Amino acid sequence: MADAESKKGKEGEEHAPPPKKKSKLLLIGIAAVVVLGLGAGGFFFMKSKSSPDKAHGAEEVAAAEGEGKSTEGGHGGEAKAGEAQSTIFNLDPFIVNLQDNSGTRYLKLTVNLDLTSPTAQAEITAQTTQIRDSLIILLSSKSYTDIGTVEGKYQMRDEIVARVNQFLTKSKVKTAYFTEFVIQ
């Protein structure tokens, strides 16, 4: 009987299925390597594809600067000879109540001013209190229906530029950019 049992034990060992944990781990490992390889390959492909474009653009900028030409496209127009570059002045955020009958609404607005010359920064800094007061009065007089549309935002931008320009004597604000605009 001992021989029969030993034969059964050997046969059972021979026909036992391979461990499934190892095969699952092996498949997961292979899949992870393939995914990482594809991701790295895609990254290097996109990086090498964009590099010549950047180098070509840098050559164009250098050539245009050497010739005194403007590198701006159709967005800002051509720069005139002797025209100073613009300077951006960041105003602190404004938080005001809007004029609404439907309840209390707030406007949080951050404005950056595009100035015609760097000297305008000193002029604005010297009159920051008066400019902020004027803009707070302007913004708090608006209702949601006034500024809830794109046209309303453009109109408010023009009004901000006009208000700030009232305080400037040596230079002017070209435009205002909204970098944060939240109505709640």
C-alpha positions as CSV (number, residue, x, y, z in Angstrom):
1,M,0.0,0.0,0.0
2,A,2.8,2.3,0.6
3,D,3.8,1.9,-3.0
4,A,0.3,2.8,-4.2
5,E,0.2,5.9,-2.0
6,S,3.7,7.0,-3.1
7,K,2.6,6.5,-6.8
8,K,-0.5,8.6,-6.1
9,G,1.5,11.3,-4.4
10,K,3.9,11.5,-7.4
11,E,1.1,11.5,-9.9
12,G,-0.7,14.2,-8.0
13,E,2.4,16.3,-8.0
14,E,2.9,15.8,-11.7
15,H,-0.6,16.9,-12.7
16,A,-0.9,19.8,-10.2
17,P,-1.7,23.1,-12.0
18,P,1.0,25.7,-12.0
19,P,0.6,28.5,-9.5
20,K,-1.7,31.2,-10.8
21,K,-0.3,34.0,-8.7
22,K,3.1,33.9,-10.5
23,S,1.5,34.0,-14.0
24,K,-0.8,36.9,-13.0
25,L,2.1,38.9,-11.6
26,L,4.1,38.2,-14.7
27,L,1.3,39.4,-17.0
28,I,0.8,42.6,-14.9
29,G,4.5,43.2,-15.0
30,I,4.7,42.8,-18.7
31,A,1.7,45.1,-19.2
32,A,3.3,47.8,-17.0
33,V,6.5,47.7,-18.9
34,V,4.7,48.0,-22.2
35,V,2.6,51.0,-21.0
36,L,5.7,52.7,-19.6
37,G,7.6,52.1,-22.8
38,L,4.9,53.5,-25.0
39,G,4.6,56.5,-22.7
40,A,8.3,57.2,-22.8
41,G,8.4,56.7,-26.5
42,G,5.5,59.1,-27.1
43,F,7.1,61.7,-24.9
44,F,10.5,61.6,-26.7
45,F,8.7,61.6,-30.1
46,M,6.7,64.7,-29.2
47,K,9.7,66.4,-27.6
48,S,11.9,65.8,-30.6
49,K,9.1,66.9,-33.0
50,S,8.6,70.2,-31.2
51,S,12.3,71.0,-30.7
52,P,13.1,72.0,-34.3
53,D,10.0,74.3,-34.4
54,K,11.2,76.1,-31.3
55,A,14.7,76.5,-32.7
56,H,13.3,77.8,-36.0
57,G,11.1,80.3,-34.2
58,A,14.1,81.5,-32.1
59,E,16.1,82.0,-35.3
60,E,13.3,84.1,-36.8
61,V,13.1,86.2,-33.7
62,A,16.9,86.8,-33.7
63,A,16.8,87.6,-37.4
64,A,13.9,90.0,-36.9
65,E,15.6,91.7,-34.0
66,G,18.8,92.1,-36.0
67,E,16.9,93.7,-38.8
68,G,14.8,95.9,-36.5
69,K,11.5,94.3,-37.7
70,S,8.5,93.4,-35.5
71,T,8.0,89.8,-34.7
72,E,4.3,90.3,-33.9
73,G,1.8,88.6,-36.1
74,G,-1.7,89.9,-36.9
75,H,-2.7,90.2,-33.3
76,G,-1.0,93.3,-32.2
77,G,-0.1,95.0,-35.4
78,E,3.3,96.1,-36.5
79,A,5.5,97.9,-34.0
80,K,6.6,101.4,-35.1
81,A,10.3,102.4,-35.0
82,G,11.1,104.0,-31.6
83,E,7.9,102.8,-30.0
84,A,8.5,101.7,-26.4
85,Q,7.5,98.3,-25.3
86,S,4.5,98.0,-23.0
87,T,4.6,97.4,-19.3
88,I,2.1,95.4,-17.3
89,F,1.1,96.7,-13.9
90,N,-0.8,94.3,-11.6
91,L,-3.4,95.8,-9.4
92,D,-4.4,94.0,-6.2
93,P,-7.7,92.0,-6.5
94,F,-11.0,93.9,-6.0
95,I,-13.9,92.3,-4.1
96,V,-17.1,94.4,-4.2
97,N,-20.9,93.9,-3.8
98,L,-22.8,94.2,-7.0
99,Q,-26.1,96.2,-7.3
100,D,-28.7,93.4,-7.5
101,N,-32.3,93.2,-6.4
102,S,-32.2,89.4,-6.4
103,G,-29.9,89.1,-3.4
104,T,-26.4,89.7,-2.5
105,R,-23.9,89.1,-5.3
106,Y,-20.1,89.6,-5.1
107,L,-17.6,90.3,-7.8
108,K,-13.9,89.4,-7.4
109,L,-11.8,90.9,-10.1
110,T,-8.1,91.1,-10.7
111,V,-7.0,93.6,-13.3
112,N,-3.6,94.0,-15.0
113,L,-3.0,97.3,-16.8
114,D,-1.1,97.5,-20.1
115,L,0.9,100.8,-19.8
116,T,2.4,102.8,-22.7
117,S,5.7,103.4,-20.8
118,P,7.5,102.2,-17.7
119,T,7.2,105.7,-16.2
120,A,3.5,105.1,-15.9
121,Q,4.2,102.5,-13.1
122,A,5.6,105.2,-10.9
123,E,2.6,107.4,-11.6
124,I,0.1,104.7,-10.8
125,T,2.0,103.6,-7.7
126,A,1.9,107.2,-6.4
127,Q,-1.9,107.4,-6.9
128,T,-2.9,103.8,-6.1
129,T,-5.3,104.8,-3.4
130,Q,-7.2,107.2,-5.6
131,I,-7.3,104.8,-8.6
132,R,-8.5,101.9,-6.4
133,D,-11.2,104.1,-4.9
134,S,-12.4,105.2,-8.3
135,L,-12.5,101.6,-9.6
136,I,-14.3,100.3,-6.5
137,I,-17.0,102.9,-7.0
138,L,-17.2,101.9,-10.7
139,L,-17.3,98.1,-10.0
140,S,-19.8,98.3,-7.1
141,S,-22.2,100.4,-9.3
142,K,-22.5,97.4,-11.7
143,S,-25.2,94.7,-11.6
144,Y,-24.9,91.1,-12.7
145,T,-26.9,91.9,-15.9
146,D,-24.4,94.7,-16.7
147,I,-21.3,92.5,-16.6
148,G,-22.8,89.0,-17.1
149,T,-22.3,89.1,-20.9
150,V,-19.1,89.3,-22.9
151,E,-20.2,92.8,-24.2
152,G,-20.7,93.9,-20.7
153,K,-17.2,92.8,-19.7
154,Y,-15.7,94.7,-22.7
155,Q,-17.6,97.8,-21.8
156,M,-16.4,97.5,-18.2
157,R,-12.8,97.1,-19.4
158,D,-13.1,100.3,-21.4
159,E,-14.6,102.1,-18.4
160,I,-11.7,100.9,-16.2
161,V,-9.1,102.2,-18.8
162,A,-10.9,105.6,-19.0
163,R,-11.0,105.9,-15.1
164,V,-7.3,105.1,-14.7
165,N,-6.3,107.4,-17.5
166,Q,-8.0,110.3,-15.7
167,F,-5.3,110.0,-13.0
168,L,-2.3,109.8,-15.4
169,T,-0.6,112.8,-17.0
170,K,2.7,111.6,-18.4
171,S,1.5,108.3,-20.0
172,K,-1.6,106.3,-20.5
173,V,-3.1,102.8,-20.1
174,K,-3.6,101.0,-23.4
175,T,-5.9,98.3,-22.1
176,A,-6.9,96.3,-19.1
177,Y,-6.7,92.6,-18.8
178,F,-8.9,90.6,-16.4
179,T,-6.9,87.8,-14.9
180,E,-9.5,86.8,-12.4
181,F,-13.3,87.4,-12.8
182,V,-15.6,85.7,-10.3
183,I,-19.2,86.5,-9.7
184,Q,-20.9,84.8,-6.8
